[in-house]
Amino acid sequence: MTRTQWMRWTRRPDPRHGALAVLSAAAVTALAVLVTLLVPPTPTAYGAGIALTGPIVRPDENPLFAIQDVLARQSAALLRGDRDGYLQAIPADDAPLREQAGRRFDSLTALRVRRWTMATADLPSQVNDAWRVPVDVGYCFADDDCTPVQLRVSTKWSVVHGRLRLAGYEQTRRPWDATALTVKEGSRVTVAGPADDPRVTPAVLDRVLRAAEAATGTDDRFAASFDGPPRRYFVYVAGEEQWKGWYAGGSANAAAYTIPLQPGASDVVVDHGTLTDSWLPTLITHEFAHVVTLGGVAPPAAAWWLTEGIATYIANGSGGELRNELPSVRSYVAAGRWDGSVTLTGPPADATFEETAACYGIALLAVTYLAQHYGEAKMLAFFTEVVRKRRPVDTAAQSVFGVPWKSISADATAAVRAAAN
Ligand SMILES: [Zn+2]
């Protein structure tokens, strides 16, 4: 299986029911897969003035310090909003590299980048005429006290006429790196979308921002039982190209996903094609529920039912989730397709809407049973034990509920069957 549970998915609205039903988080892809697109070296051409401004590198000298100097200057230029300064290390005649860097600068600036550090992660190594060195980037947006997200990129450098110049910089699949962004900022949420996609208009971004700001009330409340409300939520609205291009790419059956970046940091990506007004609040509440319950850490695959069950439970609010999934649960159970286990590991990759909806519905009913029977606080504590601390379900059941999992599981199964009748 090439895909993992790294991303948490929400399926598209079911066309048969005409609306919601947060579901299908089919198992998915590995974390941010970084695609290296190093620009080929241009050994002879160099721009007037530009290349001459690179630090001097003596023959036989390792360019480590020169590279560190360029990275420090570039970072400082970015943080003070100096586009020319940011591009200074990049050869004037290397249009693709300059375009890539310019786009990155513009998107990072639009996101109000507040921290940006670049540290060499190794000694540069020489391969043919080029020097290669991985660089650790730390970045965060919008708030002065934001916690940097770590990202490693590969870089390539050349020394031309005794001066250092950038020859290649890894193009990552982070939204701000891959796409020129338009950004909307609310008090709790930043929403960004491609600047050049006519379907992801500023009005669409405004609509998402309004729904997302409203969703924070519910999700912040649940966050109090975990790591506390995040400093800020980030939502990226993908056009068609970005749905495939950002991170590991979105599944055709999904409407949104949450990607845990590191403890305390997650990105939410939603597909612009699924943003109906009635669907949007549930969709965003569900994804933000992943943000606050997982806290930026990938959940164990075996706890799919609990991971999706809790997000669906949090987004269920007035019962809309359950109403949309219950018909699928009923037909799934009536057809004898459910083996009675509540610890589902997710719908198969080729699952139909019906199957997927049924799995989400069963997960929701199981988590709802735990919350109603033992109280919401204990249900949340159980989630923490199993998903965040990765304890076996029976150990967690004994410590949180004081009851063996076997008996809880049997009662939860009975509750699901009762609801499905
Ligand atoms: Zn989900």
Residues whose N, C-alpha, C, O or C-beta is under 5 A from the ligand:
A	BS01	ZN	R8 W9 T10 L23 A25 E308 A311
